[in-house]
Structures are given as C-alpha cells and as structure tokens.
Amino acid sequence: MADATEHKRSPEGWLEVEGETGKPHTVYCPRQEKDTPLIQCLMCKRYRSLAIDPSGQTIYLDCNHSGPDEPATAPGA
C-alpha cells in the first residue's frame, strides 16, 4: 500500500482506483487516511461517480470526502 503522498489525484481532485485485474481494487480514502475497498466506496454517501481517463488506463472515483459520514441506504432497504 502507498502512503497518502503517493496516491494520485486528477487535477479535479478525483481519487485513483488502484488494483490489478482479478484482484480487489482499492481507493485511498482521505477521510479515513487509508486504502479502502472500492466496493465500500461505491456504497458510501460521499461517492459521486467513476470516470476513465482518455487513455483508458486509469479509473478515478469522484468522492465528496468532506460530505456526510452515513453510508448510503442499500436499494430495497
């Protein structure tokens, strides 16, 4: 795992999704100050969207990490 200074962000502040094909992907959570499983980020209320850079090599997660702490409500809950 990389430390906070090694994690990449796009100029807009999006967080880079890390991981290799066939292995769990992670995102560095600036709020928790640690790598977090991507699936956990996708269920969080602070999650906004995913984007792929124009080269198709990197995926970024848009996170409002200054937003609310509560997890998102699961569909059908």
PDB file of N, CA, C and O in Angstrom:
ATOM      1  N   MET A   1       0.831  -1.184   0.000  1.00  0.00           N
ATOM      2  CA  MET A   1       0.000   0.000   0.000  1.00  0.00           C
ATOM      3  C   MET A   1       0.871   1.241   0.000  1.00  0.00           C
ATOM      4  O   MET A   1       1.943   1.272   0.604  1.00  0.00           O
ATOM      5  N   ALA A   2       0.398   2.245  -0.678  1.00  0.00           N
ATOM      6  CA  ALA A   2       1.122   3.509  -0.738  1.00  0.00           C
ATOM      7  C   ALA A   2       0.681   4.410   0.403  1.00  0.00           C
ATOM      8  O   ALA A   2      -0.411   4.252   0.948  1.00  0.00           O
ATOM      9  N   ASP A   3       1.546   5.359   0.760  1.00  0.00           N
ATOM     10  CA  ASP A   3       1.108   6.299   1.780  1.00  0.00           C
ATOM     11  C   ASP A   3       0.366   7.456   1.113  1.00  0.00           C
ATOM     12  O   ASP A   3       0.280   7.518  -0.113  1.00  0.00           O
ATOM     13  N   ALA A   4      -0.166   8.364   1.918  1.00  0.00           N
ATOM     14  CA  ALA A   4      -1.022   9.436   1.408  1.00  0.00           C
ATOM     15  C   ALA A   4      -0.333  10.281   0.360  1.00  0.00           C
ATOM     16  O   ALA A   4      -1.002  10.767  -0.552  1.00  0.00           O
ATOM     17  N   THR A   5       0.966  10.480   0.443  1.00  0.00           N
ATOM     18  CA  THR A   5       1.656  11.326  -0.523  1.00  0.00           C
ATOM     19  C   THR A   5       1.871  10.625  -1.853  1.00  0.00           C
ATOM     20  O   THR A   5       2.142  11.290  -2.853  1.00  0.00           O
ATOM     21  N   GLU A   6       1.758   9.301  -1.898  1.00  0.00           N
ATOM     22  CA  GLU A   6       1.980   8.545  -3.122  1.00  0.00           C
ATOM     23  C   GLU A   6       0.711   8.328  -3.928  1.00  0.00           C
ATOM     24  O   GLU A   6       0.793   7.897  -5.079  1.00  0.00           O
ATOM     25  N   HIS A   7      -0.447   8.606  -3.374  1.00  0.00           N
ATOM     26  CA  HIS A   7      -1.695   8.389  -4.079  1.00  0.00           C
ATOM     27  C   HIS A   7      -1.917   9.497  -5.092  1.00  0.00           C
ATOM     28  O   HIS A   7      -1.682  10.673  -4.815  1.00  0.00           O
ATOM     29  N   LYS A   8      -2.373   9.097  -6.272  1.00  0.00           N
ATOM     30  CA  LYS A   8      -2.552  10.057  -7.350  1.00  0.00           C
ATOM     31  C   LYS A   8      -3.965  10.601  -7.362  1.00  0.00           C
ATOM     32  O   LYS A   8      -4.928   9.900  -7.054  1.00  0.00           O
ATOM     33  N   ARG A   9      -4.065  11.871  -7.726  1.00  0.00           N
ATOM     34  CA  ARG A   9      -5.348  12.518  -7.914  1.00  0.00           C
ATOM     35  C   ARG A   9      -5.309  13.227  -9.254  1.00  0.00           C
ATOM     36  O   ARG A   9      -4.260  13.719  -9.670  1.00  0.00           O
ATOM     37  N   SER A  10      -6.426  13.282  -9.919  1.00  0.00           N
ATOM     38  CA  SER A  10      -6.512  14.069 -11.131  1.00  0.00           C
ATOM     39  C   SER A  10      -6.506  15.535 -10.727  1.00  0.00           C
ATOM     40  O   SER A  10      -6.677  15.846  -9.548  1.00  0.00           O
ATOM     41  N   PRO A  11      -6.313  16.438 -11.672  1.00  0.00           N
ATOM     42  CA  PRO A  11      -6.335  17.867 -11.338  1.00  0.00           C
ATOM     43  C   PRO A  11      -7.652  18.307 -10.695  1.00  0.00           C
ATOM     44  O   PRO A  11      -7.663  19.290  -9.955  1.00  0.00           O
ATOM     45  N   GLU A  12      -8.740  17.621 -10.951  1.00  0.00           N
ATOM     46  CA  GLU A  12     -10.040  17.980 -10.398  1.00  0.00           C
ATOM     47  C   GLU A  12     -10.251  17.414  -8.995  1.00  0.00           C
ATOM     48  O   GLU A  12     -11.286  17.679  -8.383  1.00  0.00           O
ATOM     49  N   GLY A  13      -9.305  16.649  -8.475  1.00  0.00           N
ATOM     50  CA  GLY A  13      -9.416  16.102  -7.136  1.00  0.00           C
ATOM     51  C   GLY A  13     -10.026  14.710  -7.078  1.00  0.00           C
ATOM     52  O   GLY A  13     -10.340  14.240  -5.985  1.00  0.00           O
ATOM     53  N   TRP A  14     -10.205  14.037  -8.198  1.00  0.00           N
ATOM     54  CA  TRP A  14     -10.736  12.676  -8.199  1.00  0.00           C
ATOM     55  C   TRP A  14      -9.682  11.737  -7.632  1.00  0.00           C
ATOM     56  O   TRP A  14      -8.486  12.002  -7.752  1.00  0.00           O
ATOM     57  N   LEU A  15     -10.116  10.639  -7.015  1.00  0.00           N
ATOM     58  CA  LEU A  15      -9.219   9.664  -6.398  1.00  0.00           C
ATOM     59  C   LEU A  15      -8.969   8.505  -7.350  1.00  0.00           C
ATOM     60  O   LEU A  15      -9.911   7.990  -7.953  1.00  0.00           O
ATOM     61  N   GLU A  16      -7.714   8.086  -7.496  1.00  0.00           N
ATOM     62  CA  GLU A  16      -7.373   6.999  -8.406  1.00  0.00           C
ATOM     63  C   GLU A  16      -7.752   5.650  -7.817  1.00  0.00           C
ATOM     64  O   GLU A  16      -7.442   5.362  -6.661  1.00  0.00           O
ATOM     65  N   VAL A  17      -8.428   4.818  -8.617  1.00  0.00           N
ATOM     66  CA  VAL A  17      -8.745   3.444  -8.225  1.00  0.00           C
ATOM     67  C   VAL A  17      -7.510   2.612  -8.541  1.00  0.00           C
ATOM     68  O   VAL A  17      -6.990   2.653  -9.657  1.00  0.00           O
ATOM     69  N   GLU A  18      -7.044   1.859  -7.551  1.00  0.00           N
ATOM     70  CA  GLU A  18      -5.834   1.060  -7.706  1.00  0.00           C
ATOM     71  C   GLU A  18      -6.154  -0.417  -7.629  1.00  0.00           C
ATOM     72  O   GLU A  18      -7.116  -0.820  -6.975  1.00  0.00           O
ATOM     73  N   GLY A  19      -5.352  -1.221  -8.294  1.00  0.00           N
ATOM     74  CA  GLY A  19      -5.533  -2.670  -8.260  1.00  0.00           C
ATOM     75  C   GLY A  19      -5.329  -3.273  -9.622  1.00  0.00           C
ATOM     76  O   GLY A  19      -5.443  -2.595 -10.643  1.00  0.00           O
ATOM     77  N   GLU A  20      -5.024  -4.556  -9.629  1.00  0.00           N
ATOM     78  CA  GLU A  20      -4.776  -5.278 -10.866  1.00  0.00           C
ATOM     79  C   GLU A  20      -5.986  -6.107 -11.249  1.00  0.00           C
ATOM     80  O   GLU A  20      -6.828  -6.417 -10.406  1.00  0.00           O
ATOM     81  N   THR A  21      -6.073  -6.463 -12.508  1.00  0.00           N
ATOM     82  CA  THR A  21      -7.159  -7.303 -12.991  1.00  0.00           C
ATOM     83  C   THR A  21      -7.206  -8.593 -12.187  1.00  0.00           C
ATOM     84  O   THR A  21      -6.178  -9.237 -11.981  1.00  0.00           O
ATOM     85  N   GLY A  22      -8.390  -8.971 -11.734  1.00  0.00           N
ATOM     86  CA  GLY A  22      -8.569 -10.200 -10.983  1.00  0.00           C
ATOM     87  C   GLY A  22      -8.293 -10.067  -9.500  1.00  0.00           C
ATOM     88  O   GLY A  22      -8.428 -11.039  -8.758  1.00  0.00           O
ATOM     89  N   LYS A  23      -7.907  -8.879  -9.055  1.00  0.00           N
ATOM     90  CA  LYS A  23      -7.640  -8.652  -7.636  1.00  0.00           C
ATOM     91  C   LYS A  23      -8.548  -7.530  -7.149  1.00  0.00           C
ATOM     92  O   LYS A  23      -8.987  -6.706  -7.952  1.00  0.00           O
ATOM     93  N   PRO A  24      -8.841  -7.480  -5.845  1.00  0.00           N
ATOM     94  CA  PRO A  24      -9.700  -6.413  -5.326  1.00  0.00           C
ATOM     95  C   PRO A  24      -9.095  -5.032  -5.576  1.00  0.00           C
ATOM     96  O   PRO A  24      -7.891  -4.831  -5.414  1.00  0.00           O
ATOM     97  N   HIS A  25      -9.932  -4.100  -5.968  1.00  0.00           N
ATOM     98  CA  HIS A  25      -9.494  -2.736  -6.207  1.00  0.00           C
ATOM     99  C   HIS A  25      -9.693  -1.903  -4.945  1.00  0.00           C
ATOM    100  O   HIS A  25     -10.608  -2.149  -4.160  1.00  0.00           O
ATOM    101  N   THR A  26      -8.830  -0.928  -4.767  1.00  0.00           N
ATOM    102  CA  THR A  26      -8.902  -0.056  -3.607  1.00  0.00           C
ATOM    103  C   THR A  26      -8.841   1.405  -4.028  1.00  0.00           C
ATOM    104  O   THR A  26      -8.434   1.735  -5.142  1.00  0.00           O
ATOM    105  N   VAL A  27      -9.251   2.262  -3.118  1.00  0.00           N
ATOM    106  CA  VAL A  27      -9.170   3.709  -3.298  1.00  0.00           C
ATOM    107  C   VAL A  27      -8.627   4.263  -1.988  1.00  0.00           C
ATOM    108  O   VAL A  27      -9.056   3.847  -0.911  1.00  0.00           O
ATOM    109  N   TYR A  28      -7.691   5.196  -2.074  1.00  0.00           N
ATOM    110  CA  TYR A  28      -7.201   5.821  -0.859  1.00  0.00           C
ATOM    111  C   TYR A  28      -8.275   6.785  -0.357  1.00  0.00           C
ATOM    112  O   TYR A  28      -8.665   7.712  -1.067  1.00  0.00           O
ATOM    113  N   CYS A  29      -8.748   6.563   0.859  1.00  0.00           N
ATOM    114  CA  CYS A  29      -9.782   7.404   1.452  1.00  0.00           C
ATOM    115  C   CYS A  29      -9.104   8.503   2.267  1.00  0.00           C
ATOM    116  O   CYS A  29      -8.520   8.222   3.314  1.00  0.00           O
ATOM    117  N   PRO A  30      -9.173   9.750   1.800  1.00  0.00           N
ATOM    118  CA  PRO A  30      -8.536  10.828   2.546  1.00  0.00           C
ATOM    119  C   PRO A  30      -9.188  11.069   3.902  1.00  0.00           C
ATOM    120  O   PRO A  30      -8.543  11.568   4.824  1.00  0.00           O
ATOM    121  N   ARG A  31     -10.450  10.722   4.025  1.00  0.00           N
ATOM    122  CA  ARG A  31     -11.161  10.916   5.293  1.00  0.00           C
ATOM    123  C   ARG A  31     -10.684   9.908   6.342  1.00  0.00           C
ATOM    124  O   ARG A  31     -10.478  10.254   7.505  1.00  0.00           O
ATOM    125  N   GLN A  32     -10.510   8.643   5.904  1.00  0.00           N
ATOM    126  CA  GLN A  32     -10.050   7.591   6.818  1.00  0.00           C
ATOM    127  C   GLN A  32      -8.519   7.490   6.858  1.00  0.00           C
ATOM    128  O   GLN A  32      -7.952   6.841   7.737  1.00  0.00           O
ATOM    129  N   GLU A  33      -7.865   8.140   5.894  1.00  0.00           N
ATOM    130  CA  GLU A  33      -6.409   8.114   5.752  1.00  0.00           C
ATOM    131  C   GLU A  33      -5.868   6.697   5.587  1.00  0.00           C
ATOM    132  O   GLU A  33      -4.862   6.327   6.191  1.00  0.00           O
ATOM    133  N   LYS A  34      -6.565   5.902   4.746  1.00  0.00           N
ATOM    134  CA  LYS A  34      -6.105   4.539   4.459  1.00  0.00           C
ATOM    135  C   LYS A  34      -6.746   4.052   3.163  1.00  0.00           C
ATOM    136  O   LYS A  34      -7.726   4.623   2.685  1.00  0.00           O
ATOM    137  N   ASP A  35      -6.173   2.981   2.601  1.00  0.00           N
ATOM    138  CA  ASP A  35      -6.759   2.349   1.426  1.00  0.00           C
ATOM    139  C   ASP A  35      -8.052   1.669   1.840  1.00  0.00           C
ATOM    140  O   ASP A  35      -8.123   1.026   2.887  1.00  0.00           O
ATOM    141  N   THR A  36      -9.074   1.820   1.004  1.00  0.00           N
ATOM    142  CA  THR A  36     -10.404   1.294   1.287  1.00  0.00           C
ATOM    143  C   THR A  36     -10.853   0.450   0.095  1.00  0.00           C
ATOM    144  O   THR A  36     -10.607   0.844  -1.045  1.00  0.00           O
ATOM    145  N   PRO A  37     -11.501  -0.691   0.313  1.00  0.00           N
ATOM    146  CA  PRO A  37     -12.010  -1.473  -0.817  1.00  0.00           C
ATOM    147  C   PRO A  37     -12.957  -0.633  -1.680  1.00  0.00           C
ATOM    148  O   PRO A  37     -13.806   0.088  -1.157  1.00  0.00           O
ATOM    149  N   LEU A  38     -12.807  -0.731  -2.984  1.00  0.00           N
ATOM    150  CA  LEU A  38     -13.648   0.026  -3.911  1.00  0.00           C
ATOM    151  C   LEU A  38     -15.128  -0.207  -3.640  1.00  0.00           C
ATOM    152  O   LEU A  38     -15.911   0.742  -3.678  1.00  0.00           O
ATOM    153  N   ILE A  39     -15.526  -1.432  -3.368  1.00  0.00           N
ATOM    154  CA  ILE A  39     -16.945  -1.738  -3.130  1.00  0.00           C
ATOM    155  C   ILE A  39     -17.485  -0.933  -1.950  1.00  0.00           C
ATOM    156  O   ILE A  39     -18.639  -0.506  -1.965  1.00  0.00           O
ATOM    157  N   GLN A  40     -16.661  -0.727  -0.937  1.00  0.00           N
ATOM    158  CA  GLN A  40     -17.080   0.068   0.219  1.00  0.00           C
ATOM    159  C   GLN A  40     -17.279   1.531  -0.199  1.00  0.00           C
ATOM    160  O   GLN A  40     -18.220   2.183   0.253  1.00  0.00           O
ATOM    161  N   CYS A  41     -16.407   2.038  -1.048  1.00  0.00           N
ATOM    162  CA  CYS A  41     -16.542   3.419  -1.534  1.00  0.00           C
ATOM    163  C   CYS A  41     -17.821   3.594  -2.350  1.00  0.00           C
ATOM    164  O   CYS A  41     -18.488   4.623  -2.245  1.00  0.00           O
ATOM    165  N   LEU A  42     -18.161   2.598  -3.158  1.00  0.00           N
ATOM    166  CA  LEU A  42     -19.349   2.691  -4.013  1.00  0.00           C
ATOM    167  C   LEU A  42     -20.641   2.717  -3.207  1.00  0.00           C
ATOM    168  O   LEU A  42     -21.663   3.192  -3.702  1.00  0.00           O
ATOM    169  N   MET A  43     -20.615   2.212  -1.964  1.00  0.00           N
ATOM    170  CA  MET A  43     -21.807   2.202  -1.110  1.00  0.00           C
ATOM    171  C   MET A  43     -21.878   3.416  -0.183  1.00  0.00           C
ATOM    172  O   MET A  43     -22.840   3.567   0.569  1.00  0.00           O
ATOM    173  N   CYS A  44     -20.874   4.270  -0.235  1.00  0.00           N
ATOM    174  CA  CYS A  44     -20.790   5.426   0.658  1.00  0.00           C
ATOM    175  C   CYS A  44     -21.585   6.606   0.090  1.00  0.00           C
ATOM    176  O   CYS A  44     -21.609   6.804  -1.125  1.00  0.00           O
ATOM    177  N   LYS A  45     -22.230   7.384   0.950  1.00  0.00           N
ATOM    178  CA  LYS A  45     -22.979   8.556   0.509  1.00  0.00           C
ATOM    179  C   LYS A  45     -22.089   9.615  -0.136  1.00  0.00           C
ATOM    180  O   LYS A  45     -22.576  10.447  -0.901  1.00  0.00           O
ATOM    181  N   ARG A  46     -20.815   9.593   0.157  1.00  0.00           N
ATOM    182  CA  ARG A  46     -19.903  10.582  -0.424  1.00  0.00           C
ATOM    183  C   ARG A  46     -19.521  10.240  -1.858  1.00  0.00           C
ATOM    184  O   ARG A  46     -19.022  11.104  -2.580  1.00  0.00           O
ATOM    185  N   TYR A  47     -19.746   8.994  -2.290  1.00  0.00           N
ATOM    186  CA  TYR A  47     -19.443   8.578  -3.659  1.00  0.00           C
ATOM    187  C   TYR A  47     -20.326   9.336  -4.639  1.00  0.00           C
ATOM    188  O   TYR A  47     -21.532   9.461  -4.431  1.00  0.00           O
ATOM    189  N   ARG A  48     -19.712   9.846  -5.718  1.00  0.00           N
ATOM    190  CA  ARG A  48     -20.474  10.558  -6.754  1.00  0.00           C
ATOM    191  C   ARG A  48     -20.478   9.800  -8.075  1.00  0.00           C
ATOM    192  O   ARG A  48     -21.545   9.556  -8.639  1.00  0.00           O
ATOM    193  N   SER A  49     -19.302   9.421  -8.579  1.00  0.00           N
ATOM    194  CA  SER A  49     -19.243   8.736  -9.866  1.00  0.00           C
ATOM    195  C   SER A  49     -17.846   8.179 -10.111  1.00  0.00           C
ATOM    196  O   SER A  49     -16.907   8.447  -9.361  1.00  0.00           O
ATOM    197  N   LEU A  50     -17.735   7.396 -11.183  1.00  0.00           N
ATOM    198  CA  LEU A  50     -16.450   6.879 -11.654  1.00  0.00           C
ATOM    199  C   LEU A  50     -16.184   7.468 -13.032  1.00  0.00           C
ATOM    200  O   LEU A  50     -17.119   7.798 -13.762  1.00  0.00           O
ATOM    201  N   ALA A  51     -14.921   7.599 -13.383  1.00  0.00           N
ATOM    202  CA  ALA A  51     -14.552   8.093 -14.713  1.00  0.00           C
ATOM    203  C   ALA A  51     -13.271   7.405 -15.157  1.00  0.00           C
ATOM    204  O   ALA A  51     -12.432   7.043 -14.332  1.00  0.00           O
ATOM    205  N   ILE A  52     -13.128   7.230 -16.453  1.00  0.00           N
ATOM    206  CA  ILE A  52     -11.919   6.651 -17.030  1.00  0.00           C
ATOM    207  C   ILE A  52     -11.171   7.771 -17.740  1.00  0.00           C
ATOM    208  O   ILE A  52     -11.771   8.568 -18.462  1.00  0.00           O
ATOM    209  N   ASP A  53      -9.845   7.827 -17.530  1.00  0.00           N
ATOM    210  CA  ASP A  53      -9.078   8.869 -18.212  1.00  0.00           C
ATOM    211  C   ASP A  53      -9.059   8.584 -19.715  1.00  0.00           C
ATOM    212  O   ASP A  53      -9.315   7.449 -20.117  1.00  0.00           O
ATOM    213  N   PRO A  54      -8.766   9.574 -20.551  1.00  0.00           N
ATOM    214  CA  PRO A  54      -8.833   9.391 -22.007  1.00  0.00           C
ATOM    215  C   PRO A  54      -7.978   8.256 -22.545  1.00  0.00           C
ATOM    216  O   PRO A  54      -8.313   7.691 -23.586  1.00  0.00           O
ATOM    217  N   SER A  55      -6.883   7.898 -21.875  1.00  0.00           N
ATOM    218  CA  SER A  55      -6.036   6.801 -22.351  1.00  0.00           C
ATOM    219  C   SER A  55      -6.669   5.441 -22.076  1.00  0.00           C
ATOM    220  O   SER A  55      -6.260   4.437 -22.659  1.00  0.00           O
ATOM    221  N   GLY A  56      -7.674   5.404 -21.183  1.00  0.00           N
ATOM    222  CA  GLY A  56      -8.322   4.155 -20.821  1.00  0.00           C
ATOM    223  C   GLY A  56      -7.515   3.323 -19.837  1.00  0.00           C
ATOM    224  O   GLY A  56      -7.860   2.171 -19.575  1.00  0.00           O
ATOM    225  N   GLN A  57      -6.452   3.887 -19.293  1.00  0.00           N
ATOM    226  CA  GLN A  57      -5.558   3.149 -18.400  1.00  0.00           C
ATOM    227  C   GLN A  57      -5.850   3.355 -16.926  1.00  0.00           C
ATOM    228  O   GLN A  57      -5.461   2.525 -16.104  1.00  0.00           O
ATOM    229  N   THR A  58      -6.527   4.442 -16.569  1.00  0.00           N
ATOM    230  CA  THR A  58      -6.737   4.767 -15.161  1.00  0.00           C
ATOM    231  C   THR A  58      -8.201   5.087 -14.895  1.00  0.00           C
ATOM    232  O   THR A  58      -8.854   5.773 -15.681  1.00  0.00           O
ATOM    233  N   ILE A  59      -8.703   4.580 -13.779  1.00  0.00           N
ATOM    234  CA  ILE A  59     -10.076   4.863 -13.356  1.00  0.00           C
ATOM    235  C   ILE A  59      -9.997   5.756 -12.122  1.00  0.00           C
ATOM    236  O   ILE A  59      -9.172   5.544 -11.233  1.00  0.00           O
ATOM    237  N   TYR A  60     -10.876   6.760 -12.087  1.00  0.00           N
ATOM    238  CA  TYR A  60     -10.934   7.677 -10.948  1.00  0.00           C
ATOM    239  C   TYR A  60     -12.316   7.637 -10.324  1.00  0.00           C
ATOM    240  O   TYR A  60     -13.319   7.419 -11.004  1.00  0.00           O
ATOM    241  N   LEU A  61     -12.351   7.853  -9.019  1.00  0.00           N
ATOM    242  CA  LEU A  61     -13.597   7.908  -8.265  1.00  0.00           C
ATOM    243  C   LEU A  61     -13.776   9.339  -7.766  1.00  0.00           C
ATOM    244  O   LEU A  61     -12.869   9.917  -7.167  1.00  0.00           O
ATOM    245  N   ASP A  62     -14.949   9.899  -8.017  1.00  0.00           N
ATOM    246  CA  ASP A  62     -15.277  11.235  -7.534  1.00  0.00           C
ATOM    247  C   ASP A  62     -15.927  11.072  -6.171  1.00  0.00           C
ATOM    248  O   ASP A  62     -16.995  10.472  -6.049  1.00  0.00           O
ATOM    249  N   CYS A  63     -15.276  11.609  -5.145  1.00  0.00           N
ATOM    250  CA  CYS A  63     -15.738  11.457  -3.772  1.00  0.00           C
ATOM    251  C   CYS A  63     -15.831  12.822  -3.114  1.00  0.00           C
ATOM    252  O   CYS A  63     -14.886  13.610  -3.159  1.00  0.00           O
ATOM    253  N   ASN A  64     -16.965  13.093  -2.508  1.00  0.00           N
ATOM    254  CA  ASN A  64     -17.135  14.315  -1.736  1.00  0.00           C
ATOM    255  C   ASN A  64     -16.674  14.013  -0.320  1.00  0.00           C
ATOM    256  O   ASN A  64     -17.493  13.933   0.596  1.00  0.00           O
ATOM    257  N   HIS A  65     -15.352  13.842  -0.131  1.00  0.00           N
ATOM    258  CA  HIS A  65     -14.849  13.378   1.162  1.00  0.00           C
ATOM    259  C   HIS A  65     -15.055  14.377   2.290  1.00  0.00           C
ATOM    260  O   HIS A  65     -14.695  14.089   3.432  1.00  0.00           O
ATOM    261  N   SER A  66     -15.617  15.531   2.004  1.00  0.00           N
ATOM    262  CA  SER A  66     -15.975  16.461   3.077  1.00  0.00           C
ATOM    263  C   SER A  66     -17.468  16.391   3.375  1.00  0.00           C
ATOM    264  O   SER A  66     -18.004  17.225   4.105  1.00  0.00           O
ATOM    265  N   GLY A  67     -18.143  15.377   2.797  1.00  0.00           N
ATOM    266  CA  GLY A  67     -19.587  15.224   2.946  1.00  0.00           C
ATOM    267  C   GLY A  67     -19.995  14.426   4.170  1.00  0.00           C
ATOM    268  O   GLY A  67     -19.191  14.230   5.081  1.00  0.00           O
ATOM    269  N   PRO A  68     -21.243  13.963   4.198  1.00  0.00           N
ATOM    270  CA  PRO A  68     -21.800  13.257   5.359  1.00  0.00           C
ATOM    271  C   PRO A  68     -21.103  11.923   5.623  1.00  0.00           C
ATOM    272  O   PRO A  68     -20.537  11.315   4.715  1.00  0.00           O
ATOM    273  N   ASP A  69     -21.154  11.478   6.880  1.00  0.00           N
ATOM    274  CA  ASP A  69     -20.493  10.235   7.283  1.00  0.00           C
ATOM    275  C   ASP A  69     -21.342   8.978   7.084  1.00  0.00           C
ATOM    276  O   ASP A  69     -20.795   7.878   7.009  1.00  0.00           O
ATOM    277  N   GLU A  70     -22.650   9.117   6.997  1.00  0.00           N
ATOM    278  CA  GLU A  70     -23.514   7.941   6.949  1.00  0.00           C
ATOM    279  C   GLU A  70     -23.345   7.178   5.638  1.00  0.00           C
ATOM    280  O   GLU A  70     -23.173   7.790   4.584  1.00  0.00           O
ATOM    281  N   PRO A  71     -23.393   5.834   5.695  1.00  0.00           N
ATOM    282  CA  PRO A  71     -23.359   5.063   4.458  1.00  0.00           C
ATOM    283  C   PRO A  71     -24.669   5.234   3.689  1.00  0.00           C
ATOM    284  O   PRO A  71     -25.717   5.534   4.261  1.00  0.00           O
ATOM    285  N   ALA A  72     -24.575   5.035   2.394  1.00  0.00           N
ATOM    286  CA  ALA A  72     -25.789   5.122   1.565  1.00  0.00           C
ATOM    287  C   ALA A  72     -26.746   4.010   1.937  1.00  0.00           C
ATOM    288  O   ALA A  72     -26.319   2.948   2.393  1.00  0.00           O
ATOM    289  N   THR A  73     -28.025   4.239   1.749  1.00  0.00           N
ATOM    290  CA  THR A  73     -29.027   3.227   2.002  1.00  0.00           C
ATOM    291  C   THR A  73     -29.031   2.241   0.841  1.00  0.00           C
ATOM    292  O   THR A  73     -29.112   2.642  -0.320  1.00  0.00           O
ATOM    293  N   ALA A  74     -28.943   0.966   1.153  1.00  0.00           N
ATOM    294  CA  ALA A  74     -28.939  -0.065   0.121  1.00  0.00           C
ATOM    295  C   ALA A  74     -30.301  -0.078  -0.576  1.00  0.00           C
ATOM    296  O   ALA A  74     -31.330   0.125   0.067  1.00  0.00           O
ATOM    297  N   PRO A  75     -30.307  -0.320  -1.907  1.00  0.00           N
ATOM    298  CA  PRO A  75     -31.570  -0.407  -2.632  1.00  0.00           C
ATOM    299  C   PRO A  75     -32.485  -1.454  -2.009  1.00  0.00           C
ATOM    300  O   PRO A  75     -32.039  -2.562  -1.712  1.00  0.00           O
ATOM    301  N   GLY A  76     -33.739  -1.127  -1.809  1.00  0.00           N
ATOM    302  CA  GLY A  76     -34.699  -2.056  -1.264  1.00  0.00           C
ATOM    303  C   GLY A  76     -34.677  -2.142   0.256  1.00  0.00           C
ATOM    304  O   GLY A  76     -35.421  -2.925   0.846  1.00  0.00           O
ATOM    305  N   ALA A  77     -33.824  -1.336   0.895  1.00  0.00           N
ATOM    306  CA  ALA A  77     -33.728  -1.391   2.363  1.00  0.00           C
ATOM    307  C   ALA A  77     -34.775  -0.509   3.013  1.00  0.00           C
ATOM    308  O   ALA A  77     -34.842  -0.432   4.240  1.00  0.00           O
TER     309      ALA A  77
END
